[in-house]
Amino acid sequence: QVRLVESGGGLVQAGGSLRLSCAASGSISSIGAMGWYRQAPGEQRELVATFTSGGSTNYADSVKGRFTISRDNAKNTVYLQMNSLKPEDTAVYYCNMVQRFVYYWGQGTQVTVSS
């Protein structure tokens, strides 16, 4: 009953910026953590950033200082502001949400950073 829809991906040159959005809908009651993962071709999915219900954030070392995760609880939406993008950031980015210890995933949005 819970759906996550990502948007905002696209093609950008190195050094550019993108803002990803993930809107949750359906049976939303008490959202815990929300976060972003990414998976490059031939690679395993990795954690990019998380935002807990208590306001704590966590970032992968590779994106610290460049990416910012934020939440709009009124809209049940989580964002990922990506600045100073690098070619190695190229991946499919997936939104994740935890509600009552159940994990939900979006379908992903492609981010491609050209050199």
DRENSE-152636 format. One record per residue: residue number from 1; residue in three letters; x, y, z of N, C-alpha, C, O, CB in turn. Coordinates in pm, whole numbers, plus 50000, padded with zeros to 5 digits. Atoms other than C-alpha are relative to their C-alpha. Glycine has a CB too. Example, Ala and Ser with C-alpha at 12.3 -4.5 7.8 and 13.67 -1.06 7.14 Angstrom:
2
+-----+--------+-------+-------+-------+-------+-------+-------+-------+-------+-------+-------+-------+-------+-------+-------+-------+
| num | residu |   nxx |   nyy |   nzz |  caxx |  cayy |  cazz |   cxx |   cyy |   czz |   oxx |   oyy |   ozz |  cbxx |  cbyy |  cbzz |
+-----+--------+-------+-------+-------+-------+-------+-------+-------+-------+-------+-------+-------+-------+-------+-------+-------+
|   1 |    ala | 50089 | 49881 | 50000 | 51230 | 49550 | 50780 | 50090 | 50120 | 50000 | 50194 | 50118 | 50066 | 49901 | 50003 | 50125 |
|   2 |    ser | 49918 | 49881 | 49994 | 51367 | 49894 | 50714 | 49923 | 50109 | 50073 | 49974 | 50220 | 50090 | 50041 | 50046 | 49858 |
+-----+--------+-------+-------+-------+-------+-------+-------+-------+-------+-------+-------+-------+-------+-------+-------+-------+
//
This chain:
115
+-----+--------+-------+-------+-------+-------+-------+-------+-------+-------+-------+-------+-------+-------+-------+-------+-------+
| num | residu |   nxx |   nyy |   nzz |  caxx |  cayy |  cazz |   cxx |   cyy |   czz |   oxx |   oyy |   ozz |  cbxx |  cbyy |  cbzz |
+-----+--------+-------+-------+-------+-------+-------+-------+-------+-------+-------+-------+-------+-------+-------+-------+-------+
|   1 |    gln | 50081 | 49879 | 50000 | 50000 | 50000 | 50000 | 50085 | 50126 | 50000 | 50032 | 50236 | 49983 | 49908 | 50001 | 50120 |
|   2 |    val | 49909 | 49887 | 50001 | 50305 | 50225 | 50017 | 50075 | 50002 | 49868 | 50126 | 49900 | 49822 | 50098 | 49993 | 50120 |
|   3 |    arg | 49928 | 49982 | 50124 | 50458 | 50361 | 49701 | 50100 | 50114 | 50014 | 50072 | 50216 | 50077 | 49903 | 50027 | 49884 |
|   4 |    leu | 49897 | 49898 | 50005 | 50777 | 50558 | 49650 | 50030 | 50028 | 49854 | 50052 | 49936 | 49775 | 50127 | 49956 | 50076 |
|   5 |    val | 49975 | 49959 | 50138 | 50833 | 50753 | 49330 | 50113 | 50101 | 49998 | 50101 | 50210 | 50054 | 49873 | 50057 | 49935 |
|   6 |    glu | 49886 | 49910 | 50013 | 51170 | 50908 | 49250 | 49987 | 50084 | 49874 | 49925 | 50044 | 49776 | 50131 | 49921 | 49999 |
|   7 |    ser | 49996 | 49913 | 50116 | 51221 | 51195 | 49012 | 50121 | 50092 | 50012 | 50180 | 50105 | 50120 | 49869 | 50083 | 49985 |
|   8 |    gly | 49893 | 49902 | 49998 | 51485 | 51448 | 48917 | 50131 | 49954 | 49939 | 50225 | 50034 | 49926 | 50025 | 50041 | 50136 |
|   9 |    gly | 49879 | 50048 | 50062 | 51746 | 51228 | 48757 | 50017 | 50054 | 49859 | 49925 | 50113 | 49802 | 50001 | 49849 | 49998 |
|  10 |    gly | 49974 | 49953 | 50134 | 51907 | 51308 | 48428 | 50148 | 50000 | 49968 | 50228 | 49939 | 50039 | 49945 | 50138 | 49980 |
|  11 |    leu | 49862 | 49989 | 50046 | 52227 | 51388 | 48244 | 50055 | 50136 | 50037 | 49992 | 50239 | 50012 | 50010 | 49977 | 49847 |
|  12 |    val | 49938 | 49876 | 49958 | 52460 | 51649 | 48384 | 50151 | 49990 | 49982 | 50208 | 49881 | 49991 | 49965 | 50033 | 50148 |
|  13 |    gln | 49855 | 49997 | 50013 | 52819 | 51753 | 48328 | 50066 | 49998 | 50137 | 50007 | 50041 | 50237 | 50045 | 50122 | 49921 |
|  14 |    ala | 49924 | 50000 | 49876 | 53083 | 51703 | 48593 | 50005 | 50141 | 50058 | 50027 | 50238 | 49986 | 50142 | 49946 | 49978 |
|  15 |    gly | 50004 | 49872 | 49932 | 53064 | 51980 | 48849 | 49862 | 50059 | 50011 | 49841 | 50157 | 50083 | 50087 | 50095 | 49930 |
|  16 |    gly | 50136 | 49951 | 49997 | 52694 | 52029 | 48794 | 49923 | 49947 | 50119 | 49978 | 49880 | 50206 | 49930 | 49963 | 49874 |
|  17 |    ser | 50086 | 50036 | 49888 | 52402 | 51973 | 49026 | 49869 | 49940 | 49952 | 49821 | 49969 | 49843 | 49973 | 50122 | 50087 |
|  18 |    leu | 50132 | 50055 | 50020 | 52083 | 51773 | 49042 | 49931 | 49990 | 50135 | 49997 | 49976 | 50239 | 50007 | 49861 | 49930 |
|  19 |    arg | 50078 | 50019 | 49878 | 51806 | 51751 | 49297 | 49900 | 49888 | 49977 | 49810 | 49898 | 49893 | 49927 | 50131 | 50041 |
|  20 |    leu | 50090 | 50113 | 50008 | 51632 | 51419 | 49341 | 49889 | 50014 | 50103 | 49911 | 50064 | 50213 | 50076 | 49869 | 50020 |
|  21 |    ser | 50114 | 50000 | 49910 | 51290 | 51388 | 49496 | 49942 | 49861 | 50009 | 49947 | 49784 | 49913 | 49893 | 50101 | 49954 |
|  22 |    cys | 50066 | 50127 | 49980 | 51111 | 51090 | 49639 | 49875 | 50025 | 50082 | 49882 | 50064 | 50199 | 50093 | 49897 | 50070 |
|  23 |    ala | 50127 | 49978 | 49934 | 50745 | 51114 | 49726 | 49938 | 49867 | 50040 | 49925 | 49776 | 49958 | 49905 | 50078 | 49910 |
|  24 |    ala | 50066 | 50119 | 49949 | 50578 | 50852 | 49942 | 49850 | 50022 | 50002 | 49802 | 50130 | 50038 | 50052 | 49964 | 50141 |
|  25 |    ser | 50145 | 49992 | 50000 | 50210 | 50780 | 49906 | 49942 | 49867 | 50042 | 50012 | 49765 | 50047 | 49947 | 50042 | 49862 |
|  26 |    gly | 50067 | 50121 | 49957 | 49957 | 50527 | 50021 | 49976 | 50000 | 50149 | 49937 | 50102 | 50207 | 50080 | 49879 | 49960 |
|  27 |    ser | 50025 | 50017 | 49857 | 49932 | 50398 | 50374 | 50118 | 50053 | 50080 | 50197 | 49977 | 50136 | 49974 | 49852 | 50034 |
|  28 |    ile | 49893 | 49934 | 49927 | 50166 | 50648 | 50533 | 49948 | 50040 | 50138 | 49847 | 50111 | 50149 | 50054 | 50124 | 49923 |
|  29 |    ser | 50041 | 49966 | 49864 | 50140 | 50677 | 50910 | 50115 | 50050 | 50083 | 50114 | 50165 | 50128 | 49937 | 49880 | 50067 |
|  30 |    ser | 49886 | 49963 | 49916 | 50468 | 50681 | 51098 | 50130 | 49960 | 49930 | 50182 | 49850 | 49952 | 49990 | 49934 | 50140 |
|  31 |    ile | 49877 | 50027 | 50074 | 50770 | 50703 | 50873 | 50120 | 50009 | 50092 | 50134 | 50103 | 50170 | 50014 | 50098 | 49883 |
|  32 |    gly | 49875 | 49997 | 49926 | 51099 | 50618 | 51028 | 50106 | 50067 | 49917 | 50095 | 50185 | 49884 | 50045 | 49860 | 50041 |
|  33 |    ala | 49893 | 49945 | 50081 | 51415 | 50665 | 50830 | 49964 | 50000 | 49852 | 49890 | 49914 | 49805 | 50128 | 49922 | 50023 |
|  34 |    met | 50007 | 49997 | 50144 | 51424 | 50764 | 50467 | 50142 | 50018 | 49949 | 50226 | 50078 | 50016 | 49905 | 50112 | 49948 |
|  35 |    gly | 49865 | 49989 | 50049 | 51727 | 50742 | 50249 | 50012 | 49978 | 49851 | 49914 | 49950 | 49781 | 50087 | 49905 | 50070 |
|  36 |    trp | 49968 | 50019 | 50140 | 51893 | 50715 | 49914 | 50112 | 49899 | 49985 | 50211 | 49902 | 50058 | 50040 | 50133 | 49934 |
|  37 |    tyr | 49899 | 50096 | 50039 | 52089 | 50429 | 49766 | 50029 | 50019 | 49852 | 49953 | 50083 | 49780 | 49954 | 49853 | 50031 |
|  38 |    arg | 49970 | 49994 | 50142 | 52258 | 50399 | 49432 | 50069 | 49872 | 49956 | 50133 | 49803 | 50036 | 50087 | 50122 | 49966 |
|  39 |    gln | 49938 | 50119 | 50056 | 52375 | 50122 | 49205 | 50050 | 50031 | 49860 | 49972 | 50064 | 49770 | 49901 | 49883 | 49999 |
|  40 |    ala | 49939 | 49982 | 50130 | 52616 | 50159 | 48918 | 49999 | 49867 | 49926 | 49992 | 49762 | 49989 | 50143 | 50055 | 50013 |
|  41 |    pro | 49999 | 50125 | 50078 | 52624 | 49905 | 48634 | 50112 | 49907 | 50045 | 50227 | 49947 | 50054 | 50015 | 50030 | 49852 |
|  42 |    gly | 49903 | 50099 | 49958 | 52797 | 49589 | 48748 | 50046 | 50012 | 50143 | 50132 | 49937 | 50188 | 50117 | 50008 | 49913 |
|  43 |    glu | 49962 | 49979 | 49861 | 52824 | 49716 | 49104 | 49885 | 49967 | 50094 | 49770 | 49958 | 50052 | 50047 | 50144 | 50021 |
|  44 |    gln | 50102 | 50023 | 49899 | 52641 | 49643 | 49426 | 49935 | 50131 | 50042 | 49995 | 50238 | 50032 | 50061 | 49930 | 50122 |
|  45 |    arg | 50069 | 49882 | 49951 | 52385 | 49882 | 49562 | 50065 | 50048 | 50129 | 50098 | 49968 | 50217 | 49850 | 49970 | 50023 |
|  46 |    glu | 49935 | 49943 | 49883 | 52534 | 50118 | 49818 | 49917 | 50112 | 50059 | 49841 | 50180 | 49989 | 50138 | 50050 | 49964 |
|  47 |    leu | 50068 | 49892 | 49929 | 52399 | 50356 | 50077 | 50065 | 50132 | 49966 | 50188 | 50145 | 49969 | 50003 | 49975 | 50151 |
|  48 |    val | 49952 | 49866 | 50029 | 52431 | 50721 | 49983 | 49976 | 50093 | 50118 | 50068 | 50159 | 50165 | 49932 | 50054 | 49875 |
|  49 |    ala | 50035 | 49911 | 49890 | 52249 | 50908 | 50258 | 49872 | 49953 | 50067 | 49785 | 49895 | 50002 | 49984 | 50145 | 49950 |
|  50 |    thr | 50121 | 50033 | 49925 | 51989 | 50854 | 50529 | 49959 | 50119 | 50085 | 50041 | 50202 | 50123 | 50022 | 49876 | 50088 |
|  51 |    phe | 50058 | 49895 | 49917 | 51761 | 51083 | 50727 | 49899 | 49932 | 50091 | 49795 | 49885 | 50045 | 49934 | 50115 | 49913 |
|  52 |    thr | 50088 | 50067 | 49906 | 51602 | 50943 | 51040 | 49885 | 50090 | 50040 | 49886 | 50211 | 50014 | 50078 | 49957 | 50123 |
|  53 |    ser | 50115 | 49922 | 49953 | 51272 | 51051 | 51190 | 50040 | 50100 | 50107 | 49972 | 50200 | 50127 | 49893 | 49907 | 50055 |
|  54 |    gly | 49951 | 49910 | 49899 | 51472 | 51215 | 51466 | 50085 | 50113 | 49947 | 50129 | 50199 | 50024 | 50076 | 49925 | 50099 |
|  55 |    gly | 49926 | 49891 | 50061 | 51654 | 51438 | 51222 | 50148 | 49974 | 49978 | 50219 | 50062 | 49931 | 49985 | 50118 | 50082 |
|  56 |    ser | 49860 | 50033 | 50021 | 51989 | 51262 | 51213 | 50024 | 49964 | 49854 | 49940 | 49902 | 49789 | 50043 | 49885 | 50091 |
|  57 |    thr | 49962 | 50032 | 50137 | 52165 | 51233 | 50880 | 50132 | 49926 | 49998 | 50214 | 49939 | 50088 | 50009 | 50127 | 49915 |
|  58 |    asn | 49878 | 50076 | 50018 | 52436 | 51005 | 50756 | 50031 | 49994 | 49852 | 49941 | 49976 | 49770 | 49988 | 49858 | 50061 |
|  59 |    tyr | 49958 | 49998 | 50139 | 52636 | 51014 | 50435 | 50115 | 49905 | 49977 | 50199 | 49883 | 50064 | 50039 | 50141 | 49958 |
|  60 |    ala | 49883 | 50076 | 50041 | 52869 | 50787 | 50252 | 50119 | 50095 | 49988 | 50103 | 50211 | 49952 | 49974 | 49927 | 49866 |
|  61 |    asp | 49882 | 49916 | 50005 | 53224 | 50915 | 50266 | 50021 | 50062 | 49862 | 50072 | 50174 | 49851 | 50122 | 49920 | 50039 |
|  62 |    ser | 49978 | 49954 | 50136 | 53229 | 50953 | 49890 | 49916 | 50121 | 49962 | 49946 | 50189 | 49863 | 49974 | 49889 | 49905 |
|  63 |    val | 50088 | 49889 | 50035 | 52951 | 51214 | 49893 | 49996 | 50109 | 50106 | 49929 | 50210 | 50087 | 49861 | 49948 | 49976 |
|  64 |    lys | 50001 | 49899 | 49894 | 53015 | 51405 | 50215 | 50051 | 50133 | 49948 | 50152 | 50140 | 49877 | 50085 | 49953 | 50119 |
|  65 |    gly | 49964 | 49867 | 50044 | 53032 | 51776 | 50156 | 49945 | 50039 | 49865 | 49953 | 50155 | 49826 | 50146 | 50012 | 49997 |
|  66 |    arg | 50055 | 49973 | 50133 | 52866 | 51745 | 49816 | 49850 | 49976 | 49994 | 49778 | 50048 | 49925 | 50070 | 49914 | 49897 |
|  67 |    phe | 50141 | 50036 | 50002 | 52527 | 51584 | 49879 | 49934 | 50042 | 50131 | 49997 | 50041 | 50237 | 49982 | 49849 | 49976 |
|  68 |    thr | 50078 | 49966 | 49882 | 52256 | 51696 | 50120 | 49864 | 49933 | 49992 | 49792 | 49949 | 49893 | 49985 | 50153 | 50014 |
|  69 |    ile | 50131 | 50063 | 49994 | 51954 | 51492 | 50222 | 49910 | 50084 | 50089 | 49954 | 50138 | 50191 | 50011 | 49855 | 50053 |
|  70 |    ser | 50096 | 49924 | 49923 | 51642 | 51664 | 50351 | 49863 | 49935 | 49989 | 49838 | 49853 | 49901 | 49995 | 50146 | 49953 |
|  71 |    arg | 50135 | 50056 | 49998 | 51281 | 51581 | 50433 | 49897 | 50110 | 50015 | 49919 | 50210 | 50082 | 49985 | 49898 | 50114 |
|  72 |    asp | 50118 | 49917 | 49982 | 50947 | 51753 | 50402 | 49892 | 49906 | 50051 | 49824 | 49839 | 49973 | 49957 | 50074 | 49866 |
|  73 |    asn | 50092 | 50095 | 49941 | 50731 | 51559 | 50643 | 49855 | 50025 | 49960 | 49776 | 49931 | 49949 | 50012 | 50004 | 50150 |
|  74 |    ala | 50137 | 49967 | 50040 | 50414 | 51742 | 50541 | 49967 | 49941 | 49865 | 49851 | 49908 | 49837 | 49981 | 50151 | 49997 |
|  75 |    lys | 50021 | 50055 | 50134 | 50461 | 51613 | 50187 | 50046 | 49855 | 49988 | 50038 | 49796 | 49880 | 50073 | 50084 | 49900 |
|  76 |    asn | 49947 | 50136 | 50002 | 50607 | 51276 | 50283 | 50103 | 49983 | 49888 | 50099 | 49886 | 49812 | 49887 | 49898 | 49983 |
|  77 |    thr | 49903 | 49995 | 50108 | 50897 | 51358 | 50057 | 50141 | 50016 | 50055 | 50164 | 50090 | 50150 | 49967 | 50114 | 49903 |
|  78 |    val | 49859 | 49986 | 49967 | 51271 | 51317 | 50085 | 50074 | 50046 | 49875 | 50041 | 50005 | 49764 | 50059 | 49867 | 50055 |
|  79 |    tyr | 49925 | 49943 | 50110 | 51519 | 51505 | 49870 | 50148 | 49966 | 50013 | 50197 | 49939 | 50123 | 49980 | 50151 | 49994 |
|  80 |    leu | 49856 | 50014 | 50001 | 51878 | 51459 | 49771 | 50056 | 50106 | 49907 | 50046 | 50096 | 49785 | 50044 | 49857 | 49956 |
|  81 |    gln | 49934 | 49897 | 50077 | 52060 | 51771 | 49660 | 50142 | 49956 | 49973 | 50219 | 49932 | 50066 | 49997 | 50137 | 50074 |
|  82 |    met | 49869 | 50049 | 50041 | 52367 | 51667 | 49466 | 50075 | 50112 | 49929 | 50034 | 50157 | 49822 | 49988 | 49875 | 49910 |
|  83 |    asn | 49917 | 49896 | 50057 | 52633 | 51926 | 49398 | 50138 | 49944 | 49967 | 50177 | 49838 | 50015 | 50012 | 50119 | 50096 |
|  84 |    ser | 49864 | 50039 | 50039 | 52979 | 51905 | 49245 | 50005 | 49855 | 49954 | 50090 | 49778 | 49997 | 50097 | 50021 | 50116 |
|  85 |    leu | 50012 | 50139 | 50045 | 52881 | 51587 | 49068 | 50123 | 49954 | 49924 | 50186 | 50031 | 49850 | 49877 | 49983 | 49914 |
|  86 |    lys | 49886 | 50063 | 50063 | 53151 | 51353 | 48949 | 49953 | 49884 | 49913 | 49845 | 49829 | 49937 | 50102 | 49952 | 50105 |
|  87 |    pro | 50039 | 50115 | 50083 | 53143 | 51084 | 48679 | 49975 | 49874 | 50082 | 49889 | 49793 | 50046 | 50107 | 49972 | 49897 |
|  88 |    glu | 50020 | 50117 | 49917 | 53171 | 50822 | 48952 | 49869 | 50001 | 50077 | 49834 | 49901 | 50140 | 50114 | 49987 | 50095 |
|  89 |    asp | 50133 | 49995 | 49941 | 52834 | 50939 | 49083 | 49894 | 49939 | 49909 | 49779 | 49922 | 49949 | 49964 | 50143 | 50033 |
|  90 |    thr | 50093 | 50057 | 50096 | 52673 | 50789 | 48775 | 49945 | 49868 | 50052 | 50020 | 49776 | 50085 | 50068 | 49979 | 49863 |
|  91 |    ala | 50065 | 50119 | 49947 | 52422 | 50529 | 48889 | 49849 | 50018 | 49993 | 49799 | 50127 | 49962 | 50046 | 49973 | 50147 |
|  92 |    val | 50143 | 49990 | 49977 | 52058 | 50450 | 48934 | 49982 | 50026 | 50149 | 50034 | 49952 | 50232 | 49924 | 49870 | 49955 |
|  93 |    tyr | 50022 | 49962 | 49861 | 51945 | 50618 | 49254 | 49862 | 49954 | 50045 | 49761 | 49979 | 49979 | 50015 | 50152 | 50018 |
|  94 |    tyr | 50123 | 50056 | 49946 | 51682 | 50448 | 49466 | 49964 | 50065 | 50132 | 50050 | 50087 | 50217 | 50014 | 49850 | 50017 |
|  95 |    cys | 50052 | 49949 | 49875 | 51468 | 50593 | 49739 | 49958 | 49883 | 50088 | 49909 | 49781 | 50040 | 49881 | 50096 | 49975 |
|  96 |    asn | 50037 | 50102 | 49904 | 51410 | 50390 | 50053 | 49930 | 50064 | 50118 | 49964 | 50174 | 50161 | 50124 | 49921 | 50046 |
|  97 |    met | 50072 | 49953 | 49883 | 51169 | 50431 | 50341 | 49975 | 49884 | 50094 | 49947 | 49772 | 50051 | 49869 | 50067 | 49960 |
|  98 |    val | 50030 | 50100 | 49897 | 51123 | 50243 | 50666 | 49877 | 50047 | 50076 | 49872 | 50161 | 50123 | 50120 | 49979 | 50095 |
|  99 |    gln | 50119 | 49973 | 49922 | 50784 | 50230 | 50832 | 49965 | 49875 | 50077 | 49936 | 49770 | 50019 | 49883 | 50045 | 49910 |
| 100 |    arg | 50029 | 50113 | 49912 | 50722 | 50003 | 51127 | 50086 | 49879 | 49963 | 50038 | 49766 | 49955 | 49852 | 49964 | 49993 |
| 101 |    phe | 49899 | 50101 | 50026 | 51036 | 49808 | 51043 | 49982 | 49929 | 49865 | 50040 | 49823 | 49843 | 49999 | 49898 | 50109 |
| 102 |    val | 50016 | 50052 | 50134 | 50923 | 49743 | 50686 | 50067 | 50095 | 49902 | 50044 | 50216 | 49906 | 49849 | 49980 | 49965 |
| 103 |    tyr | 49929 | 49920 | 50098 | 51144 | 49865 | 50403 | 49924 | 50006 | 49869 | 49874 | 49905 | 49820 | 50141 | 49945 | 49977 |
| 104 |    tyr | 50063 | 49978 | 50129 | 50997 | 50013 | 50086 | 50100 | 50064 | 49906 | 50186 | 50141 | 49948 | 49873 | 50088 | 50014 |
| 105 |    trp | 49907 | 49951 | 50101 | 51177 | 50094 | 49763 | 49927 | 50061 | 49882 | 49819 | 50017 | 49844 | 50089 | 49888 | 49953 |
| 106 |    gly | 50048 | 49945 | 50124 | 51117 | 50313 | 49465 | 50059 | 49924 | 49882 | 50137 | 49830 | 49900 | 50033 | 50148 | 49990 |
| 107 |    gln | 49954 | 50067 | 50121 | 51185 | 50212 | 49106 | 50136 | 50050 | 49953 | 50200 | 49986 | 49869 | 49900 | 50018 | 49891 |
| 108 |    gly | 49870 | 49946 | 50035 | 51495 | 50428 | 49075 | 49993 | 50107 | 49894 | 49901 | 50109 | 49812 | 50089 | 49891 | 49955 |
| 109 |    thr | 49986 | 49897 | 50101 | 51599 | 50725 | 48869 | 50147 | 50008 | 49958 | 50236 | 50007 | 50042 | 49949 | 50138 | 50051 |
| 110 |    gln | 49864 | 50003 | 50054 | 51904 | 50738 | 48644 | 50067 | 50136 | 50012 | 50010 | 50238 | 49975 | 49998 | 49955 | 49855 |
| 111 |    val | 49916 | 49881 | 49996 | 52176 | 50991 | 48712 | 50127 | 49969 | 49922 | 50198 | 49874 | 49953 | 50033 | 50042 | 50149 |
| 112 |    thr | 49881 | 50019 | 50082 | 52449 | 51021 | 48452 | 50082 | 50129 | 50001 | 50031 | 50236 | 49968 | 49962 | 49961 | 49855 |
| 113 |    val | 49911 | 49886 | 49992 | 52745 | 51252 | 48500 | 50110 | 49982 | 49896 | 50188 | 49886 | 49904 | 50059 | 50016 | 50143 |
| 114 |    ser | 49899 | 50007 | 50104 | 52963 | 51317 | 48198 | 50126 | 50073 | 50042 | 50121 | 50169 | 50119 | 49946 | 50058 | 49869 |
| 115 |    ser | 49872 | 49940 | 49965 | 53330 | 51404 | 48225 | 50029 | 50120 | 49915 | 50133 | 50183 | 49931 | 50110 | 49899 | 49987 |
+-----+--------+-------+-------+-------+-------+-------+-------+-------+-------+-------+-------+-------+-------+-------+-------+-------+
//
